[in-house]
Amino acid sequence: MSVCVEFQPIGRRVDVQEHMTVLDAARLIVFQDQKIMTAPCGGRGQCGRCRIRLLEGTVNEPTESETKLLSADELNQGVRLACQTEVLGPVKIEIPPESLVGKQNLQLEGLDYEIEVEPASRRYVISTEAPAIHHPVSTWQQIVRELESEHNVENPTIDMELLRQEIPKEHGRQLTTVTLQDREIINRFDVFPAPRSLGLAVDLGTTKIAAFLVDLESGDTIGSEARMNPQIAYGEDLMSRLAYCRESASQSRQMQALVVDSLNKLLANLLSKTGAGIQQVEHAVIVGNSAMHHILVGLPVHALARSPYVPAATLPIEVKSRSLGLNLATGASVYFAPLIAGFVGGDHVAMIAASRIFECEGVTLGLDIGTNTEIVLAVEGRLTSCSCASGPAFEGAHIHHGMRAVEGAVSSTTWSEEEQKLHYRTIADAPALGLCGSGVIDAVASLAEARIVNHMGLFDRSRSEVRIDEKTGHPEYVIVPEEKSGTGHDITLTQKDIVAIQLAKAAISTGTRLLLSEAGLNKDDVDKIIIAGAFGSNINVESAVFLGLLPNVPLERFQNVGNAAGTGARLMLLSTRERQVAEKIAKTVGYLELAAHPKFSQTFAKALEFVGSHS
Amino acid sequence: MSVCVEFQPIGRRVDVQEHMTVLDAARLIVFQDQKIMTAPCGGRGQCGRCRIRLLEGTVNEPTESETKLLSADELNQGVRLACQTEVLGPVKIEIPPESLVGKQNLQLEGLDYEIEVEPASRRYVISTEAPAIHHPVSTWQQIVRELESEHNVENPTIDMELLRQEIPKEHGRQLTTVTLQDREIINRFDVFPAPRSLGLAVDLGTTKIAAFLVDLESGDTIGSEARMNPQIAYGEDLMSRLAYCRESASQSRQMQALVVDSLNKLLANLLSKTGAGIQQVEHAVIVGNSAMHHILVGLPVHALARSPYVPAATLPIEVKSRSLGLNLATGASVYFAPLIAGFVGGDHVAMIAASRIFECEGVTLGLDIGTNTEIVLAVEGRLTSCSCASGPAFEGAHIHHGMRAVEGAVSSTTWSEEEQKLHYRTIADAPALGLCGSGVIDAVASLAEARIVNHMGLFDRSRSEVRIDEKTGHPEYVIVPEEKSGTGHDITLTQKDIVAIQLAKAAISTGTRLLLSEAGLNKDDVDKIIIAGAFGSNINVESAVFLGLLPNVPLERFQNVGNAAGTGARLMLLSTRERQVAEKIAKTVGYLELAAHPKFSQTFAKALEFVGSHS
């Protein structure tokens, strides 16, 4: 039997089957372009967010969930949970302001502002009737008509694969949930209520792929997982991978398939943890550097792999996930953030979007430090970016005893002037196995502070602490003697290691200096320096400043924002408005090509020196 | 060397390389959203349409084409052909009004009105520069930027397959022509000027596939070709083919592939005749009945193949041609006209659009007669359609000596009351081989007129002309005696043939009557009857009226419009505005389900009788 549910204060009515819950009834209503009620737990009686008050009519007795989540006072006043309340006759329901959905606001970790949740997709619940001779109208046609007449969707279209699927034979009336992106129907659920809508945000790095599973209604990140980029087997750096792709179309496809496979596995893991299904994942956003982007999208990489390193195209790209072999919901698409240049990719755009650099007053620098370091300079909202080939030294690669930042890595050192001795700490205080990036920087800074290494980066061979390697004749310094190390060998810092750090920090420093100089500014004009990226999170800023890797400005001007690229990807997934902002940024940001700058060599040569001072 | 060409009266200038033609210079200009000059022959000096006048400056001497196509007077006054005139220094050119493109208007055969040519695609010529270290911007990015800044295309996108193609390494400046559909770039030409833009219009019939190759700039149909629908091997009628498809997904794909293959061959033939290439074919429009549409698009046919015969979806569908295996330009799409119901397809929509029934004043009937006959009734612009299962008798099938309308077919007969004899004519006056549809109708009408067949369709066995078949015992009439036939046998009309015609004409007549009766009208209210379709073109209207196949109204109210479905397909290809009109028609036309009508059986039984009167 069908009964009428009336919602106040919005004054909307809906006819539903007896025993339907008030929440499901509310899901049938779109008011001012939005659903009227929120249920973060998906209507399982767990979150207590869908409070309503019964004004008139008959409903079931309060359930166990309700007696747990509501006070006796509330229950006496007729307060109930919409997801637990079954209508047993015509009812009038009041939705209190806190249950009535305004715009959903959201704060992502690492951001100090809120965004409105307004993803690219939107769901509608449509009541359809089985086709019959006096009503020879297909389910799809009924859905299309209702979207046009009731929801003001102009000329809706249907994803071709979805349309090609057989609709199960129906009997009588039923409720179908459809998901639209723009005016295209991309997904359909015949069960009611439909399981919640999810999205996937990916930061596709050269070394690591980080994936986030996001609830597209509440905006909550319900899972995250990372794995190594499997392309590493074909080269640690971008250039070797691009070279491998250039050799043949099948090698390009192989590299593409490696990442697609990883993404499918990452998503499968995330889903199995939450009990959700692939058909719920209705959209994805991927941000990555230009090389990772081109390989995954399948764009030609020839121009990207040789000077002047030009991407085939920098515009934002949206494709059906199935066209890439990515397993999402039937009609789901994948959005690739726009690029800026060959070495300034979508991850940099995401970092700018998430860190809000474009809204900063005064002068702000943003650095995403890694094998390739992108720097953006914002002067009253005008942005210019550049790319510095900082190399893999900060990730512990090409360092004699280098290692990644895992248990046992020396992650920080200090020089004790009194004891004339270098102290170190390892991650998890485990026996030392090697030096990670922050440890290397600290060690070089400590030795420079101790004047064991001079401002040119050369060991002072007259110092007793400096040891000469018998085989190579090169000087080195023992950070951890063999008796204390976890490897049974000395852990040393070599002259070659120092040169690697010098080259890396000179590259970054040159970028910073030329960006500032092009804008007619110097380091003292910089009001704020934002450090992003995994390595940036662990860096000892004092040491980095001491070496000249970071500009010598007061420490309080530095701000660490963590994996801003990943946050930016989620931002673009959750808000089309934020996505548009990011697209505008990518179009308008200036690009400074360092290699073409007349002062590049001179600035770089000078930047090789250690600054050697905290002041 | 670069020189300036100024065009009057529009006051636009463009810098071009010396020796470029004035036509190519004009192609660089878009004025008021349009190209400024037309060149139907593609700039080969053949059509003489691109006349201009040289006001100032130096150009080459008139060419042979020009001395042929222009008068001495014209040449003296400085009149030239833009495609033959090379600029040798700065010049000022006047474009006379007839060469200046206004909206291009077009009349298609069969239509008594003109349309503006405004296809879904539009071309732009973009000047690009090879990427270099001081200008590290890809060709695509330059194109996108110029589309945004110079041509007001908001956020252009690029077809993924096009984007995945390697762009040949460039040197210096060059002119690239791109084709856009909406805001997507679907094609690119590196040669300048680019070959002309073509489109393909297809009327996909159960029996015949008709294809038209159309110039999307001038609107001219430059070729047409038809071939049998190869699915015929799997059943002459729709139902057998749908049944074959339902058996397995691979059989569905096989049926789809047969049509795709035919279309590719049709297009290849059309192209080879005109010397054009596949990359020029930038769009296609296909109209067809719901079954042909579903099989080609790959939609589920289960619901279409059983009562109540519901199409999976009736909305217009646009897909990339490559997704169907159709060989057109890289990013070209195929547009499928919307359907109305299970037996009222896109060909009917195209017929309504082309015949302008929706604009007719008063009461108009439109009939597309075939194996399935669609009828539309327009009352002051309000449309209602129905479908009649008229069967294949009109196409000569299931008629004892039936044949298609080819050489040797008896196509018309008359009864001479004086001679008491039936006269006949054959196509091309060849010796008679059988009866085609119009011949069968004429013959039945003649025999009814002669009262050899009574109003119930039964032979008068008392007449000496009526012969009894020895084997079956059924009566028959010899139309062509064996000594005069081309087969050496008698060509006869049998009692069974007459029943087939009775059933067919009763089906159509029932549709007409119920449509009129539902609108509260009768045949005398009908102001105009439009007959479409191949069979309709050949029919003897007087005989059809005499039998009651067509309503008994004055002959001058009948109008024959030929293959209106094919014309409608070209209309939708050439004009997005007309396409929108057609989509609106499909949405708003009412559908009368005859099988569900309470008076169907009664009306049908009555309609079996022959009217037997010309008055």
Interface residues (C-beta under 8 A of the other chain):
Chain A: P131 A132 I133 H134 P136 V137 S138 W140 Q141 V144 N155 P156 T157 I158 M160 L163 R164 Q165 E166 I167 V297 G298 L299 P300 H302 A303 S307 P308 Y309 V310 P311 A312 A313 T314 L315 I317 E318 V319 S323 A341 G342 E583 Y591 E593 A595 A596
Chain B: P131 A132 I133 H134 P136 V137 S138 W140 Q141 V144 N155 P156 T157 I158 M160 L163 R164 Q165 E166 I167 V297 G298 L299 P300 H302 A303 S307 P308 Y309 V310 P311 A312 A313 T314 L315 I317 E318 V319 S323 A341 G342 E583 Y591 E593 A595 A596
